[in-house]
Amino acid sequence: MALLSGSNLSKSFGSADIFKGVTLSVARGARIAIVGPNGIGKTTLLRILMGLDEPSAGSVQRAKNLSIGFLPQEADLSGVHSLWEECLGAFTELRLREADLANLEAAMSDPARLDEALQRYGPLQHEFERLGGYTYETRIRQTLSGLGFDSSDFPRPLTQLSGGQRTRALLARLLLSNPDLLVLDEPTNHLDIAAVEWLEGYLSAWPGTALIVSHDRYFLDRVVTGLWEMSRSGLESYPGNYTAYLTARQLRWENRQRLFEDEKERLLKEIDYVKRNISGQRTLQAKGKLRRLSRQVEAIESLGVEAVLSQNWAIVSAQADISTHPLGVEEVERRIRGLKPPARRPTQLKIALKAGGRSGNIVLRTVDLVVGYPGEPLFETDDLELRRLETVAVIGPNGAGKTTFLKTILGLHPPLSGELVLGAALDIGYFAQAHEELQPGRTLVEEIDSVAPHLLLAEVRDYLARFLFTGDDVFRQVSTLSGGERGRLALAKLALSHNNVLLLDEPTNHLDIPSQEILQSVLAEYQGTILIVSHDRYLIDALGTQIWEIDADHKYLHVFKGTYSEYRLAQETARAELYPEARPEERRRASGPALASQRLARRSATDRTEHKRKARLAEVETRITQLEENLAALTLQLESPPPDPQRVQILGEDYVETQNEIEALLREWEAISDQ
């Protein structure tokens, strides 16, 4: 049974259609994500479904007594009460029952009222326990902790919380209130990775219904059971999570392409029949066919190829506003031949990142590095090595020092101690999270001219159009751009630089999912080295060959050689060993200090192993050098052999033996190096 449904919904502002023809249904227990490019109307659709806005056309039906919990992108919480009191508000009815039980317990001390109080107390206590009356405070603590609040935050007034904290506070209350339908607009915006993972676990196990707008593809992969893709022409539904959606979408695009080609071929055969028979014995049949073709062609042009492809082209004319008289044969043929195949996707970024000259094999090495500011060390690290064509993802909580680390690599901040050595022939491109390389007073054209002065104005405009800046947008000042627009402009400048090493600080911030997909595919094809700071776990998992995690509590950067999925599996395995009885969502928060201690212990053992490895490597290299010198001497002797044949035989055997030992040591050297 549907909790919520909408029929033929449209929304316009003036003459501009935001979306139209949206029909949908939300089944009980479903967790559905709404995806689509920025500005397509996802938030507007949510507000219409909840009754906060009115559609321009269409209608919404909601189940009787439906309770909805809504999380907007920016929460509007106010009041002098505390964070804890805000969450207690989710249990008002339960706390009234608790007060009734307390009154009955007091009444039981009066012998005259004992029997009546006992009679009422039993059923009321049973119902109180069934509704979670003895665990609701524990649930509050678990939820607040899971969403990243410390216990010291619980008594703080809402007025002392930041905007992001107030959004998390509202999310906590919504989860605790357990509504029939949760409507979440970008719920992961103000959460670190640990909190997002906790929320993923919570929602995956939650039996309720959720409608979610999010750009976090990894989150969607782990939480949702269906996706709605919005476009200007309507909404398409896909079953499964985000990865399943990608596969199904590709198959749907390919099927539409085939359908378009088949239908266009059919229409051309039909018009060819008309041309051959319009003046012959079958003129009546030809004229009738021409009338039908006229209506179909006009219907296709009226509704658009995308809308028509989901129907039978032969009957679609009944839905379009078309003329009653047929077109001429030549005009119908011209229009049929002019039909364009459906776009595989809406207008998107067109990025090309080309690496310049080849860098050295070693891009970056550190020894005993400490990153931070005088008197404020942020972290120390294992000795790091970044090699050509690798992609390293740097992860960690906000404030851990990720951006400072990138600036240390760039030479903008000196290391507190230790060494950081860059390789040869590096041409480094930097994408800054705050886009401080953009000048607020410049126009978009001037920004592009600063890195590509050889381009003519028409070429600059064409280039900016590939990044979705069209018309007079190119003459806007940087100061007027949104966060997403600044990100696109920064990418446009970066793509013109042809660097062979990229340092990227949150490159997918403010990008919608289609743009994230494009950027991911471009980075996957990039023939250079990438070091990326990001909270986008889907991007990290797709690209990363190493994970460098900054542990803010212990101020240490740990190296994991492998993908993000392999890293998460290793984390879960370690947590399960530490807390075998705990639920996964409890392990994620509870195991931090112990897991870090376990890591430090492992690192000590690893350090000892690494010391032995390096010592053996040095021994092997020294021995190879000695043997190569011996081999060179034997070669000289064999080039001018002594007259004694027996001596020549001994020299030959020594040569073969030395050569075999060198080859064996080289194999050992390669094996040790690969470790």
Secondary structure, 3 states (H helix, E strand, C coil): CEEEEEEEEEEEECCEEEEEEEEEEEECCCEEEEECCCCCCHHHHHHHHHCCCCCCEEEEEECCCCCEEEECCCCCCCCCCEHHHHHHHHHHHHHHHHHHHHHHHHHCCCCCCHHHHHHHHHHHHHHHHHCCCCCHHHHHHHHHHHCCCCHHHCCCEHHHCCHHHHHHHHHHHHHHHCCCEEEEECCCCCCCHHHHHHHHHHHHHCCCEEEEECCCHHHHHHHCCEEEEEECCEEEEEECCHHHHHHHHHHHHHHHHHHHHHHHHHHHHHHHHHHHHCCCCCHHHHHHHHHHHHHHHHHHHHHCHHHHHCCCCCCHHHHCCCCCCCCCHHHHHHHHHCCCCCCCCCCCCCCCCCCCCCCCCEEEEEEEEEEEECCEEEEEECCCEEECCCEEEEECCCCCCHHHHHHHHCCCCCCCEEEEEECCCCCEEEECCCCCCCCCCCEHHHHHHHHCCCCCHHHHHHHHHCCCCCHHHHHCEHHHCCHHHHHHHHHHHHHCCCCCEEEEECCCCCCCHHHHHHHHHHHHHCCCEEEEECCCHHHHHHHCCEEEEEECCCCEEEEEECCHHHHHHHHHHHHHHHCCCCCHHHHHHHCHHHHHHHHHHHHHHHHHHHHHHHHHHHHHHHHHHHHHHHHHHHHHHHHCCCCCHHHHHHHHHHHHHHHHHHHHHHHHHHHHHHC
